């Protein structure tokens, strides 16, 4: 699996479920192959999430409602990109 950070792309050997469990709050599994850091979401629509760096990530249709709720909850907690 590849992890894209602000400065590099790192390859790790772990399952999505393991990684999702380790990352916890502030990350959302928007598609079977993608976890996004909520701190770097620039915008979203029903099919994709655009990150601050301009990269687009798939958002599964069945995850859209759950994502919107999680993102609003994330924003309400006032957590920014610095943690």
N, C-alpha and C positions, 0 to 999 in steps of 0.2 A: 504494500500500500504506500502511496505517496502522501506526504504531509507538506502542504504549501504554506510557508511562513512569509512574513514580510521581506525577509532577506534571502531565503533559500528554499529549495525543495529537498525534503529529507525522505529517504525510503526506509520504512520500518516493516518488520515482520510480525504482524498482529492482525487479528480479525477485526472487522468493523465493530462487532459487539464488544470486544475487549477494549478497543480504543474509546468507544462511546462511553463505556462505564468508567474509564479512567479520567476522561476529560470532564464529565459531569456538567454542572450548570454553566450556562453561557455558550454552549454548543448545541446544535440541533441537527438531527439526522433528517435531511430534507429529501433524500432519495436513497435507495439501497447502497449506492456507491459514494455518497457525499455526506460529510459532516461540515457544518459551517460555524465559524466563530461569530456570534451575534454582534460582537464589537466592530466587525468590519463589514456589516451589511450597509450598503448605500441605498438600495431600493429593491423592490420585489414586485412581481406580478404573479398571476396564477400559474405560470409555467417555469419561472426562473427567478433566481436571486442574483443581483449584481453586487459585487463586492467593491470596496473602496478603490481597489487597483484596476477596476474595469472588467475583471474576470466575471464570466457568467457561469452559474452553477444551476443544474437542473433542480426544479422543485416538483416533486410528484404531485399530481392533481389531488390524490387522496390525502396528502399531507398539508395542503394549503391552509385549511382552517386551523389545524393544530399549530402550524408555523406562525400564523398571524397572532394567535393567542399567546404563544411562547415569546414572540418578539415584543409584543406590547408589555407583557409581564417583565421581560428583560429591561425594556426602556424605563418602566416605572421604578425599577430598583436603582436606577441611576448609575449603573455600572458602565464605565467607558472602556476604551481600548487599552488603557493603562492598567486595568484590573480594578 
